[in-house]
Amino acid sequence: MGNTASVQTEASDSAQQPATTASAPETKPKKKICCACPDTKKLRDDCIVQNGEDACGKFIEAHLQCLRAEGFSV
């Protein structure tokens, strides 16, 4: 009976492992936040420097949407 328990434990562990691995890439970003969305980041930063943060809401929101699409929770 001791062998049966260890076999079930190994089967359970191996069954759980792929499920955890499969869900991890979906929730964990592949890049660092500083390297994600360089195009929208540049547009946002240029707008803020030239016009101030209050005038650049659409660029800020576009960058946030891009970051969320990359898997960041911002």
Secondary structure, DSSP 8 states (H G I E B T S, - for coil): -HHHHHHHHHHHHHHHHHHHHHHHHHHS-SS-TTTS-HHHHHHHHHHHHHH-GGG-HHHHHHHHHHHHHTT---
